[in-house]
């Protein structure tokens, strides 16, 4: 599997919604979630995709 | 000096001039550097010489000399390889790459131009020797026009209608009209995209065009050309800010999302209209025998 097909990180305010081997970043609130997602986006050269209002994934395209 | 000196000189000069005429540095910025140009002028000179000497060889009944033309063919195939390799290497460092289809098109054009030079030199020398110097000049001019005609392909404005549409977000999804482009999660990124982005819809004028503009290489060529002509608002490591072209599966329209530095709708439309229709992307489904039956495709 190439890195382009892999979810690099999950950022969420509801940790119960995410599980698995990917790095999961539980957050207190929406502002913190957006901040962490923005930082991870820059660090990983990926895109922060919003799946629901409480869940972001970082993917490299 | 013999009776062939002037015709040969004449043919070589006209041939080399034809190559120079076809070697224009335009918005594609290629070949822009002096050494690249020198290579192509030198190869054009060789092509001109090969085309020219074929005529005296025939006149002197030295038919084996003609076989040298086969050498030329393999020589100029190398030109295509050279161009392909260079451009592919450079492409990985472009902010918006040209794409393989575009590169192949450019490489083929470079090879084809040398054959046109051979043809031009061949025709001018033939006219010079058999009729006179003035006929050589006329043949040269005619060949120049033919070369220009053969080297100018179609433009996108011939095959599609270009419309500007505002970008909009539905939740995290970026849309142009009804065409989904991508998912942008962060509100800050969404604001950037709405501020700097532009959306265009390419509407195919007939059924054949649908397949042509659906070609991924053709779409990449459009994105590359806009980014070259109008600049691009992105840097390495910002995959959220990437120009994209997506297709409407229902009617074959293409949504083009770009991030130009110069946000001018009319200019952008003009640039998209000038994008060459890539030879390798052209499809003609209506020419298929099977498609002649049944209802007419639209």
HADDOCK unambig.tbl for C-alpha pairs under 7 A between the chains (distance, minus, plus):
assign (segid A and resid 34 and name CA) (segid B and resid 186 and name CA) 6.50 0.50 0.50
assign (segid A and resid 38 and name CA) (segid B and resid 186 and name CA) 6.97 0.50 0.50
assign (segid A and resid 45 and name CA) (segid B and resid 237 and name CA) 4.50 0.50 0.50
assign (segid A and resid 45 and name CA) (segid B and resid 238 and name CA) 6.13 0.50 0.50
assign (segid A and resid 45 and name CA) (segid B and resid 239 and name CA) 6.69 0.50 0.50
assign (segid A and resid 46 and name CA) (segid B and resid 239 and name CA) 6.01 0.50 0.50
assign (segid A and resid 47 and name CA) (segid B and resid 239 and name CA) 6.04 0.50 0.50
assign (segid A and resid 47 and name CA) (segid B and resid 240 and name CA) 5.41 0.50 0.50
assign (segid A and resid 48 and name CA) (segid B and resid 184 and name CA) 6.64 0.50 0.50
assign (segid A and resid 48 and name CA) (segid B and resid 185 and name CA) 5.28 0.50 0.50
assign (segid A and resid 48 and name CA) (segid B and resid 186 and name CA) 6.52 0.50 0.50
assign (segid A and resid 49 and name CA) (segid B and resid 183 and name CA) 5.66 0.50 0.50
assign (segid A and resid 49 and name CA) (segid B and resid 184 and name CA) 5.46 0.50 0.50
assign (segid A and resid 49 and name CA) (segid B and resid 185 and name CA) 4.37 0.50 0.50
assign (segid A and resid 50 and name CA) (segid B and resid 172 and name CA) 6.03 0.50 0.50
assign (segid A and resid 50 and name CA) (segid B and resid 183 and name CA) 6.99 0.50 0.50
assign (segid A and resid 50 and name CA) (segid B and resid 184 and name CA) 6.80 0.50 0.50
assign (segid A and resid 50 and name CA) (segid B and resid 185 and name CA) 4.24 0.50 0.50
assign (segid A and resid 61 and name CA) (segid B and resid 239 and name CA) 6.84 0.50 0.50
